């Protein structure tokens, strides 16, 4: 695979994971049926010699897909407008029963259900009521017999969550029969552990209204990203008392939040439901306030704005929700009629970045991520009064659009402008303006990125090349006159789509022109395909284009009743024509070039194509109902799998028909067993284009050479499957809440991306009795990794899984390392993070680290998200530490991390299973730090930058480079630095056009800073 393609794909994944989910939740559009032209399937590059000039007409043959309607192209195509009414999907009855572990009915249990589509929410029962409708989430209660029923849209799967006081929440995905009413197996709830206590302030007074949220790794990011905080697990009453009785045995990690106090965490471990924990006393620190006023408000405008405060520093480690301003230390405040605001619950000693932002209806005080900024960011420490946020006067772009050849005005076009992502020019009703009298445009209120006066502009007019202007200087409150903008006319490509046999016109065929680069590859903007597990019919469906991805490079339209569609040609030198229709085989032309400016005509004759019927047999030779079959068409690149899944499901006889397939080589395979992720997310694959098609077939795959009118029948045999159950114990006692990850040693080496928190294979978690179970695992050899928050390192086991059911228990030894962390005077150092790491080539405990860089127009955020086997141990007041659960009989060392001391490590040691090795003392030395301020050429704070520090002094060993993201306010802090000279560089990240990956743009001159032990140096870096 070309490295550049992979890099671009990885660069976009941060936006895919964080932005796409939120956008999809907001989108009210329904998914449509997929199209090969939307997929952007890569045609084999036939070299420059294959390109040929278009004459007046060219006869081309083969096929496509449609829903039978015609519409106007979204980018320069014209066709007969038509609308089709959608037939409502039939409902059917789904029923079941909720029982306890002894078979008794659970009365008044809350049953929540939803379709598992889009960016799936892992905990649908914690989605607040105001956002539930956006996700299609509904609920009901069980009756006196524990029974429930609900009407469900046609589909093959349903996501169900069950909640009831005194029980562990149950979250499952159930397969439904193809038709008719569905009777589910009993949903069994396990007894929960109980946690209780009081919430008080520093004076011991009870705190009313403290909310408890689950932020454990098992919670995942779904509810946080799509629903901000979600519904709390419980709320403290007037006496400050709280009671949690829906926790699973094992470790817990809760966040306690209150509007008037900084958030606190509550962590612990309750091994079993019968255990009686001690009452908890949670002391919330005194909250500080920041008060101020927003200046420049128009009457009534205060109702449209809120003030957002985010902790300054530009990055966060750990919870994505807290880093994005979805909880934790971030705060929002409303404005009164005079524009005054009061932010409460702020953490003492913390500085915050304040901005006035647009309020988003239906999201409380507003969406913390996508609210548009209306003021410049101001840094203020908690406790500050009199902060003034001055509304930025929006810039105005003024210009006139004319024909580049005749100079005549062009009046019908679309215009987008702004930063970091352009927005369309709209009227007061929010409708896009497409007609401009005399070609004149006055684009007011252009959105700008904080601290940046540069914007981009795009013009799209039918019959002309799209005009893109970057780095336009926009002066706040003033008109920026761009003068006359001349558009260059493009040639028209008229496509006639006919039935190859009857020569009758084909209505509703999807037709697209797609650019082809000189190397034969396709552009990134058209290279993403999201294959999702749709309900019924095909399991692939199109998704509306998210705003962050732009419109891509395709020019599209649909054929009218005469089979005709007229498209604007592309500015690219070479392009191909894609046509599809559900009744014909899809078609992709050879690369084409236009001979001269002027209309060109292409005649496409649609053929019926071939058919492949796939029969899937289980390991026992019986038809496999519901098996997912993956299909790779000719010219498709290799798929980059995000979360597993994909494919279409076999029917009741184990068969699945693929009709109207284009001529060429098709590959059919079954996905690896157990490929679903823990969250069972349904966005499964990204298609990477612009690469050579691999000749290697997936394991067990079959290749079929399809020709016109051919019919082939093939049989795919599912690999033998096994199921596994057992217990995890620690010194003979059940270990609840342990996570087991199974990595199949013989699994196909796919291009798999595991985002933070995503397992490297099937996983299970032990219940209150230490038991686990897994089904539908591929037979073979596995490496099993077991981790637990109370254990310093994971435990590894090898497992050979045979067909059928197998029982395997995993006994864990309790091995400890103990010692003290001492300063240069031999005194214990408290508050130091201590962790155990494997020595030698095996490296440290595996740690997934991802950095997401986002801009929201009000600044920027850098989020470093790490997922290690267990949280570090913190040294006590005398510097003592004890690491439990260290890997036995292997060489390990102890690593320290502290904001005020240099990182250090112990010598390598080995300790036997079940033993304790003490006296592992570590000497640490005071470190220095550098406060960095990044400004632009006029002295204004810059953001969306990356600072890098490289040690240039002498050292006995290697010193790691340091990187820090610069967010709002232009500030960053480099800590734990070894004393000596450090060379600092900073570069601005180019936000680029929609869908492009960030890249270094402008860089400041390097500066060398001398760091002294225990001191802070300051430096200002100026971007050109």
MOVENLIN-V184981 format. One record per backbone hydrogen bond with DSSP energy under -0.5 kcal/mol. CO is the residue of the C=O (numbers start at 1). NH is the residue of the N-H. E is the energy in kcal/mol with one decimal. If there is no record, write none. Layout:
co/nh/e
CO/NH/E
CO/NH/E
This chain:
co/nh/e
2/6/-1.6
3/7/-2.6
4/8/-2.4
5/9/-2.2
6/10/-2.7
7/11/-2.6
8/12/-1.5
9/13/-0.8
10/13/-0.8
10/14/-0.6
12/16/-2.3
13/17/-3.1
14/18/-2.2
15/19/-2.3
15/20/-1.6
16/21/-0.6
18/22/-0.6
19/23/-2.7
20/24/-3.0
21/25/-1.8
22/26/-1.4
23/27/-2.0
32/542/-1.9
35/39/-2.0
36/40/-1.5
36/41/-1.0
47/50/-1.8
47/51/-0.5
48/51/-1.0
52/593/-1.5
53/55/-0.5
54/595/-0.6
55/601/-0.7
56/601/-0.7
58/60/-0.6
58/603/-3.0
60/605/-2.8
63/587/-1.4
64/581/-9.9
64/584/-1.0
65/510/-0.8
70/82/-1.4
71/558/-0.9
77/73/-0.7
78/566/-1.6
79/81/-0.5
90/154/-1.0
92/152/-2.9
93/182/-2.7
94/150/-2.3
95/184/-2.9
96/148/-2.2
97/99/-0.5
97/187/-3.0
98/106/-2.3
99/189/-2.8
100/103/-1.9
104/100/-2.2
105/107/-0.7
106/109/-0.7
109/111/-0.6
109/142/-1.6
110/112/-0.6
110/163/-2.5
111/140/-2.3
112/161/-2.6
113/138/-2.4
114/159/-3.0
115/117/-1.6
118/120/-1.2
118/682/-0.7
120/122/-0.6
123/126/-1.7
124/127/-1.0
126/231/-3.0
128/131/-1.4
128/132/-1.2
129/133/-0.7
131/134/-0.5
131/135/-1.0
132/135/-0.7
132/137/-2.6
133/136/-0.8
138/113/-2.9
140/111/-3.1
142/108/-1.2
143/146/-2.2
146/98/-3.0
147/143/-2.3
148/96/-2.1
150/94/-2.8
152/92/-1.9
156/176/-3.2
158/174/-2.7
159/114/-1.8
160/172/-2.8
161/112/-3.3
162/170/-2.2
163/110/-3.0
164/167/-1.9
166/192/-1.9
170/162/-2.7
172/160/-3.0
174/158/-2.0
182/95/-2.6
182/184/-0.6
186/188/-0.7
187/99/-2.3
187/189/-0.5
189/101/-0.5
190/168/-3.0
193/247/-1.0
195/244/-3.7
196/280/-2.6
197/242/-2.3
198/200/-0.5
198/282/-2.8
199/207/-2.5
200/284/-2.8
201/204/-2.0
205/201/-2.1
206/208/-0.6
207/210/-0.6
210/236/-2.2
211/213/-0.5
211/257/-2.7
212/233/-3.5
212/234/-0.6
213/215/-0.7
213/255/-2.9
216/219/-1.7
216/220/-0.5
217/220/-1.0
221/225/-3.2
222/226/-2.5
223/227/-1.5
224/228/-1.1
227/230/-1.7
234/212/-2.2
236/209/-1.9
237/240/-2.1
240/199/-2.4
241/237/-2.1
242/197/-1.7
243/245/-0.5
244/195/-2.8
245/166/-1.3
246/169/-0.6
247/193/-2.5
250/270/-2.2
252/268/-1.8
253/215/-2.3
254/266/-2.8
255/213/-2.6
255/257/-0.6
256/264/-2.1
257/211/-2.9
258/261/-1.3
260/287/-0.6
260/345/-0.6
261/258/-0.7
264/256/-3.6
266/254/-2.9
268/252/-2.3
269/271/-0.5
270/250/-3.8
272/275/-1.5
275/277/-0.8
280/198/-2.5
280/282/-0.6
281/283/-0.6
282/200/-2.9
282/284/-0.6
284/202/-0.5
288/346/-2.5
289/383/-1.8
290/343/-2.7
291/387/-2.3
292/341/-2.3
293/295/-0.6
293/389/-2.4
295/391/-1.9
298/301/-2.4
300/303/-1.2
301/304/-1.7
302/305/-0.8
304/359/-3.1
305/335/-0.6
306/308/-0.5
306/357/-3.0
307/333/-1.8
308/355/-1.9
309/331/-2.3
310/353/-3.2
311/314/-0.6
314/862/-3.1
316/864/-1.7
317/319/-0.6
319/323/-1.8
320/324/-1.9
321/326/-2.9
322/325/-1.2
327/330/-1.4
331/309/-2.8
333/307/-2.8
336/339/-1.8
339/294/-2.6
340/336/-2.1
341/292/-1.9
342/344/-0.5
343/290/-1.9
346/288/-2.9
347/350/-1.7
350/382/-2.3
351/312/-2.8
352/354/-0.6
352/380/-2.5
353/310/-2.0
354/378/-2.1
355/308/-3.1
355/357/-0.5
356/374/-3.7
356/375/-1.0
357/306/-2.2
359/361/-0.6
360/363/-1.4
363/366/-2.4
367/371/-1.0
372/358/-2.6
374/392/-2.6
378/354/-2.9
380/352/-3.1
381/384/-1.8
384/291/-2.0
387/293/-2.7
387/389/-0.5
388/390/-0.6
389/295/-2.7
389/391/-0.6
390/376/-0.9
392/394/-0.6
393/477/-0.6
394/477/-0.7
395/446/-1.8
396/480/-3.2
397/443/-3.2
398/482/-3.2
398/483/-0.6
399/441/-2.7
400/485/-3.5
401/410/-2.3
402/487/-2.4
403/407/-2.0
408/403/-3.2
409/411/-0.5
411/413/-0.7
411/436/-3.3
414/460/-2.6
415/425/-1.9
416/458/-2.8
417/423/-2.4
418/456/-2.0
423/417/-2.3
425/433/-2.6
427/430/-1.8
431/427/-2.5
432/434/-0.5
434/413/-1.8
436/439/-2.4
437/440/-1.7
439/401/-2.4
441/399/-1.9
442/444/-1.0
443/397/-2.5
446/395/-0.6
447/419/-1.2
449/452/-1.8
453/474/-3.0
455/472/-3.0
456/418/-1.8
457/469/-3.0
458/416/-2.4
459/467/-2.0
460/414/-2.7
461/464/-2.0
463/490/-2.6
466/468/-0.6
467/459/-2.3
469/457/-2.7
472/455/-2.1
474/476/-0.5
475/478/-1.9
478/396/-1.7
479/481/-0.7
480/398/-2.3
480/482/-0.7
483/400/-2.1
484/486/-0.6
485/402/-2.3
485/487/-0.5
487/404/-2.9
487/489/-0.5
488/465/-2.9
491/569/-3.0
492/494/-0.6
492/600/-2.7
493/495/-0.6
493/567/-2.7
494/602/-3.0
495/497/-0.5
495/565/-1.7
496/498/-0.6
496/604/-3.5
497/506/-2.2
498/606/-3.9
499/503/-2.5
504/499/-2.9
505/507/-0.6
506/509/-0.6
509/559/-2.0
510/580/-1.9
511/557/-2.0
512/578/-2.7
513/555/-2.1
514/576/-2.2
516/574/-0.5
517/520/-2.1
521/517/-2.4
523/526/-1.1
524/527/-2.2
527/529/-0.5
529/531/-0.8
530/532/-0.7
530/541/-0.5
531/684/-1.8
531/685/-0.5
532/534/-1.7
534/536/-0.7
539/534/-0.8
540/34/-0.8
542/32/-0.8
546/549/-1.6
547/550/-1.0
548/995/-1.2
554/556/-0.5
555/513/-2.4
556/75/-0.7
556/77/-0.6
557/511/-2.9
559/508/-2.3
560/563/-2.5
563/497/-3.3
564/560/-2.3
565/495/-2.9
566/78/-2.6
567/493/-3.2
574/516/-2.3
575/592/-3.6
576/514/-2.3
577/589/-2.3
578/512/-2.5
579/587/-2.8
580/510/-2.5
581/65/-0.6
581/584/-1.9
586/63/-1.2
587/579/-2.1
591/52/-0.9
592/575/-2.1
593/54/-1.6
600/494/-3.7
602/496/-3.1
602/604/-0.6
603/60/-3.3
604/498/-3.3
604/606/-0.6
605/62/-3.3
606/500/-2.7
607/585/-2.4
609/709/-1.3
610/661/-2.8
611/712/-2.6
612/614/-0.6
612/658/-2.8
613/615/-0.5
613/714/-2.4
614/616/-0.5
614/656/-1.7
615/617/-0.5
615/716/-2.6
616/624/-3.0
617/718/-3.2
618/621/-2.1
622/618/-3.4
623/625/-0.8
624/627/-0.8
627/629/-0.5
627/650/-2.0
628/671/-0.8
629/648/-2.2
630/669/-2.1
631/633/-0.5
632/667/-2.3
633/636/-1.8
638/688/-1.5
639/641/-0.8
639/751/-0.6
640/686/-2.7
641/753/-2.5
643/677/-0.8
648/629/-3.4
650/626/-1.0
651/654/-2.1
654/616/-2.8
655/651/-2.8
656/614/-3.2
657/659/-0.6
658/612/-2.3
660/586/-0.7
661/610/-2.3
664/666/-0.6
664/706/-2.8
666/704/-3.0
667/632/-2.7
668/702/-2.5
669/630/-3.4
672/675/-1.0
677/680/-1.1
682/533/-0.6
682/684/-0.9
684/642/-2.1
684/643/-0.8
684/644/-0.7
685/531/-0.8
686/640/-3.6
686/688/-0.6
687/689/-0.6
698/701/-2.2
702/668/-2.6
704/666/-2.8
704/706/-0.9
706/664/-2.2
707/710/-2.1
710/611/-2.5
712/613/-3.0
714/615/-2.7
716/617/-2.5
716/718/-0.6
720/779/-1.7
721/804/-1.9
722/777/-2.7
723/806/-1.8
724/774/-2.9
725/808/-2.6
726/772/-2.2
727/729/-0.5
727/810/-2.9
728/735/-2.4
729/812/-3.0
730/733/-1.9
733/730/-3.0
734/736/-0.7
735/738/-0.7
738/766/-2.3
739/787/-2.2
740/764/-2.2
741/743/-0.6
741/785/-2.3
742/744/-0.7
743/745/-0.5
743/783/-2.3
744/747/-1.3
748/750/-2.0
750/752/-1.9
751/641/-1.4
752/754/-0.5
753/755/-0.7
755/758/-2.9
762/742/-3.1
764/740/-3.0
766/737/-1.5
767/770/-2.1
770/728/-2.5
771/767/-2.1
772/726/-1.7
774/724/-3.0
777/722/-2.7
780/801/-3.0
781/745/-2.6
781/746/-0.5
782/784/-0.6
782/799/-2.6
783/743/-2.5
783/785/-0.5
784/797/-2.3
785/741/-2.3
786/795/-2.7
787/739/-2.6
788/791/-2.2
795/786/-2.9
797/784/-3.3
799/782/-3.4
799/801/-0.6
800/802/-0.5
801/780/-1.6
804/723/-2.4
806/725/-1.7
809/811/-0.6
810/729/-1.9
812/731/-2.0
813/815/-0.9
815/885/-1.4
815/886/-2.4
816/917/-2.2
817/883/-3.3
818/920/-2.6
819/881/-2.5
820/822/-0.6
820/922/-2.5
821/829/-2.6
822/924/-2.9
823/826/-2.0
827/823/-2.5
828/830/-0.6
829/832/-0.5
832/875/-2.0
833/897/-1.9
834/873/-2.7
835/895/-3.1
837/893/-2.4
839/842/-0.6
840/843/-1.3
847/849/-0.6
848/867/-1.7
850/852/-0.5
850/865/-2.7
852/854/-0.5
852/863/-2.5
854/861/-2.5
857/450/-0.6
859/856/-0.8
859/857/-0.6
860/968/-0.8
861/854/-2.4
862/316/-0.6
862/864/-0.6
863/852/-2.1
863/865/-0.7
864/318/-1.0
864/866/-0.6
865/850/-1.8
867/848/-1.6
873/834/-3.2
875/831/-1.9
876/879/-2.1
879/821/-2.1
880/876/-2.6
881/819/-1.7
882/884/-0.7
883/817/-2.0
884/792/-3.3
885/793/-1.3
887/890/-0.6
891/839/-2.7
892/909/-2.9
893/837/-2.8
894/906/-2.2
895/835/-2.2
897/833/-2.5
899/976/-1.1
900/927/-2.5
901/898/-0.6
904/896/-2.8
909/892/-2.8
911/889/-2.7
912/915/-1.9
915/816/-2.3
916/918/-0.6
917/818/-2.4
919/921/-1.7
922/822/-2.9
925/902/-2.9
927/1014/-1.5
928/977/-2.6
929/1017/-2.8
930/932/-0.6
930/974/-2.7
931/1019/-2.2
932/972/-2.0
933/935/-0.5
933/1021/-2.5
934/942/-2.8
935/1023/-3.0
936/939/-1.9
940/936/-2.5
944/989/-2.7
945/966/-2.8
946/987/-1.9
947/964/-2.5
948/985/-2.3
949/962/-2.5
950/983/-2.9
962/949/-3.0
964/947/-3.1
965/967/-0.6
966/944/-1.2
966/945/-1.4
967/970/-1.7
968/971/-0.6
970/934/-3.1
971/967/-0.7
972/932/-3.0
973/975/-0.6
974/930/-2.5
977/928/-2.4
980/1011/-2.6
981/952/-2.8
981/953/-0.6
982/984/-0.6
982/1009/-3.1
983/950/-2.1
984/1007/-2.2
985/948/-2.9
986/1004/-2.5
987/946/-2.3
988/990/-0.5
988/1001/-3.2
989/991/-0.6
990/999/-0.8
993/996/-2.1
999/990/-3.9
1002/988/-3.2
1007/984/-3.7
1007/1009/-0.5
1009/982/-2.5
1009/1011/-0.6
1011/980/-1.8
1012/1015/-1.9
1015/929/-2.0
1015/1017/-0.5
1017/931/-3.3
1019/933/-2.2
1019/1021/-0.5
1021/935/-2.3
1021/1023/-0.6
